[in-house]
């Protein structure tokens, strides 16, 4: 089976999850959807998560597995993955399907900001199947109940990115054009490091400040250098880069685990492969996504591996920011290599 043949099926899956979750949000109180269902091995599972997960498993079993055996990888599954149809061995699966049924759960369940459904599909290359093996990706916005429009982005490797805007009132989809920013500087734009949760936010803020001041110089009285937007959703962050809203965004949380341990604290949640399984869409849209060393993202398609990523709207932004980011990380020994002004200190 050609991997592209799964595109319309996955789009139907996303539409079903989107509509099911929005309907649940319309009918249930925020406190009800915010209840903790379980503490998973990869994340906390809220009641709203369970709604989307149930829709996911049933759909894949009915609509995809009879066409091609798959390894379904998703948070909320007891072991992180399941092979469908039942009774099929992992080696016999044709594809690996990695899904985040709701990315941005916390913002969505309190009706603060849209969540996203994320799906990446790769040929089954065993347990070491990598993010770079993904050949098809779809991400769909789960809108707030007061919002009647939601976007869906899709990409097949080497064939560019396409997007549609769904109107919940009319039920119609309209093709739209999304483009990354062509600005050559982060000045007066949105640029930031992700620091969603407690643990080492002070250190991330110091790195952020060094990068911004290194790129733009000292802040002028009464003026603003640039802006930040802490969208608690990796899919949402990718969308903001793709749509031209953000110019630079990075998530370095996995690099800070040693520092957090030194502080006698416990490291919390970080970015997992299912959070960034639609990186292909950003790549096909022209966004530059790299790891902390400037290379392509590599991670197994699992629910528990951790991944650091850096996103630049274009080459000019990368040239402005990447040397400053890497210098700041090297100085703190968060990546290998000597800093040009390494004094052996952290902080």
C-alpha positions in Angstrom: 0.0 0.0 0.0 1.3 3.4 -0.9 1.8 5.7 2.1 -0.1 8.6 0.4 -3.2 6.4 0.2 -3.5 6.9 4.0 -3.8 10.7 3.7 -7.6 11.0 3.3 -8.1 8.3 5.9 -6.0 10.2 8.4 -7.8 13.4 7.6 -11.1 11.7 8.4 -9.5 10.4 11.7 -8.5 14.0 12.6 -11.9 15.4 11.7 -13.6 12.7 13.9 -11.3 13.4 16.9 -11.7 17.2 16.4 -15.5 17.1 16.3 -15.7 14.6 19.2 -13.5 16.7 21.5 -15.2 20.0 20.6 -18.6 18.4 21.3 -17.3 17.1 24.6 -16.1 20.6 25.5 -19.4 22.1 24.6 -21.3 19.6 26.8 -19.0 19.3 29.8 -17.8 21.7 32.5 -14.1 22.6 32.5 -13.6 21.0 35.9 -15.0 17.7 34.6 -12.7 17.5 31.6 -9.7 18.6 33.8 -10.0 15.6 36.1 -7.0 13.3 36.1 -7.8 9.9 34.7 -4.4 8.3 35.3 -0.7 9.0 35.6 0.8 7.5 32.4 4.4 6.5 31.9 4.9 9.4 29.5 2.4 12.1 30.8 -0.5 12.8 33.0 -3.8 11.7 31.3 -6.8 13.9 31.8 -10.4 13.0 31.1 -10.3 15.0 27.8 -7.3 13.0 26.7 -9.2 9.7 27.2 -12.0 11.0 24.9 -9.6 11.5 22.0 -7.7 8.3 22.7 -10.8 6.1 22.5 -11.8 7.7 19.2 -8.2 7.1 17.9 -7.9 3.4 18.7 -11.4 2.5 17.4 -10.9 4.4 14.2 -7.4 2.9 13.4 -8.8 -0.6 14.2 -11.8 -0.1 11.8 -10.4 2.0 9.0 -6.6 1.6 8.7 -5.6 -1.8 10.1 -7.8 -3.8 7.6 -5.9 -2.1 4.8 -2.4 -2.3 6.2 -1.1 -3.7 9.5 0.3 -0.8 11.6 2.2 -0.2 14.8 0.2 2.6 16.6 2.3 4.7 18.9 0.5 7.2 21.1 0.6 8.6 24.6 -2.0 7.0 26.8 -1.4 3.4 25.5 -0.3 1.1 28.3 3.0 0.2 26.7 3.2 3.2 24.4 2.2 1.2 21.4 -0.2 -1.4 20.0 0.0 -3.5 16.8 -3.3 -3.6 14.8 -5.1 -5.7 13.6 -4.9 -7.7 16.9 -2.8 -10.8 16.6 -0.4 -9.2 14.0 3.3 -9.2 15.0 5.3 -6.0 15.1 7.6 -7.3 12.3 4.6 -7.8 10.0 3.3 -4.2 10.3 3.6 -2.2 7.1 3.7 1.2 8.8 4.4 3.0 12.1 1.7 5.5 13.0 2.8 7.9 15.7 0.0 10.1 17.1 -0.6 12.7 19.7 -4.5 12.8 20.0 -4.4 16.1 21.8 -1.2 18.2 21.9 -1.9 21.2 24.1 -4.3 19.4 26.4 -4.0 21.8 29.3 -4.7 25.0 27.3 -7.6 23.3 25.5 -9.4 21.8 28.5 -9.6 25.2 30.2 -10.6 26.8 26.9 -7.5 29.0 26.9 -6.1 28.1 23.5 -6.5 25.6 20.6 -5.1 22.1 20.9 -3.7 20.0 18.0 -4.0 16.5 16.7 -0.7 15.3 15.4 0.1 12.3 13.2 3.2 11.1 11.4 3.4 7.9 9.3 6.6 6.1 8.4 7.4 2.7 6.8 8.0 0.2 9.5 11.8 -0.1 9.9 11.6 -1.8 13.3 12.1 -0.3 16.7 14.7 2.1 15.4 12.3 3.8 12.9 13.2 7.5 13.1 11.6 10.9 12.9 13.4 11.3 9.6 11.7 8.2 8.3 8.3 9.9 8.5 6.9 10.4 4.9 3.4 11.6 5.7 2.2 14.0 8.4 -1.0 15.7 9.3 -1.8 18.2 12.0 -5.3 19.5 12.8 -6.4 22.3 15.1 -8.9 21.5 17.8 -10.6 24.9 18.2 -12.1 26.5 21.3 -15.8 26.2 21.5 -16.2 30.0 20.8 -14.1 29.6 17.6 -15.7 28.5 14.3 -12.6 28.1 12.2 -9.8 25.5 12.5 -6.8 24.8 10.3 -5.4 21.5 9.0 -1.9 21.1 7.6 -0.6 18.2 5.7 2.6 17.2 3.9 4.1 14.3 1.9 7.9 14.3 1.9 9.2 16.1 -1.1 5.8 17.4 -2.2 5.4 20.6 -0.1 2.9 21.6 2.5 -0.8 22.2 2.0 -3.4 23.7 4.4 -7.1 24.0 4.6 -9.3 26.0 7.0 -12.4 24.2 8.2 -15.6 26.2 9.0 -17.5 24.4 11.8 -20.7 26.4 10.9 -20.9 25.5 7.2 -18.9 22.2 7.4 -16.8 23.4 4.4 -13.0 23.4 3.9 -11.2 26.2 2.1 -7.6 26.0 0.8 -5.4 28.6 2.5 -1.8 29.7 2.1 0.6 29.8 5.0 4.1 31.1 4.8 7.0 31.4 7.3 8.2 34.9 8.0 10.7 36.3 5.6 12.0 38.9 8.1 15.8 38.9 8.4 15.9 39.7 12.2 13.9 38.8 15.3 13.6 42.5 16.1 10.0 43.4 16.7 9.0 39.8 16.1 8.2 36.8 18.3 11.2 34.8 19.4 11.6 32.6 22.4 12.7 29.5 24.3 10.0 27.2 25.7 9.8 27.4 29.5 6.4 26.1 30.2 7.0 24.4 33.6 8.9 24.9 36.8 12.3 23.3 37.2 14.9 25.4 35.5 13.0 28.3 34.1 15.5 30.8 35.6 18.3 29.1 33.6 16.3 29.1 30.4 15.5 32.8 30.9 19.2 33.6 31.2 19.9 31.8 28.0 17.0 33.5 26.3 18.2 36.9 27.5 21.8 36.2 26.3 20.5 35.3 22.8 18.2 38.3 22.5 20.8 40.8 23.7 23.5 39.2 21.6 21.3 39.6 18.5 19.8 43.0 19.2 22.0 44.8 21.7 20.8 46.6 24.8 17.2 47.5 25.2 16.5 51.1 24.5 14.5 53.1 27.1 10.7 52.8 26.5 11.3 50.4 23.5 10.6 46.7 22.9 13.3 44.4 21.4 11.0 41.5 20.6 8.2 39.5 22.0 7.5 35.9 23.3 4.5 33.6 23.3 4.6 30.5 25.5 2.2 28.3 23.5 2.1 25.1 25.5 1.9 22.8 22.5 4.8 21.7 20.3 2.3 21.3 17.3 1.1 24.8 18.1 4.7 26.2 18.1 5.4 24.6 14.7 2.1 26.1 13.4 3.2 29.6 14.6 6.5 29.2 12.7 4.8 27.9 9.6 2.1 30.6 9.6 4.7 33.4 9.9 3.7 34.4 13.4 7.0 33.3 15.1 10.5 33.8 13.8 12.4 31.7 16.3 11.4 29.0 18.8 13.3 26.4 20.6 12.7 23.7 23.3 15.9 22.8 25.1 14.3 21.2 28.2 16.0 17.8 27.8 19.4 19.4 28.0 18.7 20.7 31.5 18.1 17.4 33.2 21.6 17.2 34.7 21.3 20.8 36.0 18.0 20.1 37.5 19.4 17.0 39.2 22.3 19.1 40.6 19.7 21.3 42.1 18.2 18.3 43.9 15.0 18.6 41.9 13.2 16.1 39.7 13.0 16.8 36.0 9.5 17.1 34.7 7.9 16.5 31.3 9.8 17.4 28.2 9.3 17.1 24.4 8.7 13.6 23.1 8.7 12.3 19.5 4.9 12.2 19.4 4.9 16.0 20.2 7.0 16.8 17.2 6.0 14.0 14.8 4.7 16.7 12.3 8.1 18.3 11.9 7.9 17.2 8.3 5.1 19.7 7.7 7.3 22.5 8.9 10.2 21.3 6.8 8.1 21.1 3.7 6.7 24.6 4.4 10.3 26.0 4.5 10.8 26.3 8.2 14.3 25.2 9.4 14.0 22.6 12.2 17.3 21.4 13.8 18.6 19.7 16.9 20.8 21.5 19.5 23.9 20.9 17.3 22.4 22.2 14.1 21.7 18.8 12.5 18.4 17.1 11.6 16.1 15.8 14.3 16.7 12.2 15.1 14.6 10.2 17.6 13.0 6.8 17.6 9.2 6.8 17.3 8.4 6.2 20.9 6.4 7.9 23.7 9.3 8.2 26.1 12.4 9.3 24.2 13.2 13.0 24.8 14.1 15.5 22.1 15.5 19.0 21.9 14.5 21.0 18.8 15.2 24.5 17.4 13.1 26.2 14.8 14.0 29.1 12.6 11.6 30.9 10.2 14.3 31.2 7.5 18.1 31.1 6.9 18.6 34.7 7.9 17.1 34.2 11.3 19.2 31.0 11.7 22.3 32.9 10.9 21.4 35.6 13.4 20.4 33.3 16.3 22.1 29.9 16.0 25.7 31.0 16.9 24.4 32.8 19.9 22.3 29.9 21.1 25.1 27.4 20.7 27.6 29.7 22.4 25.2 30.0 25.4 24.7 26.3 25.6 28.4 25.5 25.3 29.2 28.0 28.0 27.0 26.0 30.4 28.3 22.7 29.1 24.8 21.8 27.9 26.3 20.8 24.5 29.8 19.6 23.7 32.6 21.9 22.5 34.5 24.8 24.1 32.9 28.2 24.4 34.9 31.1 23.1 34.6 32.7 26.5 34.3 29.5 28.6 35.1 30.3 32.2 34.1 26.8 33.4 31.1 28.3 35.2 27.4 27.5 35.0 24.4 29.7 35.6 
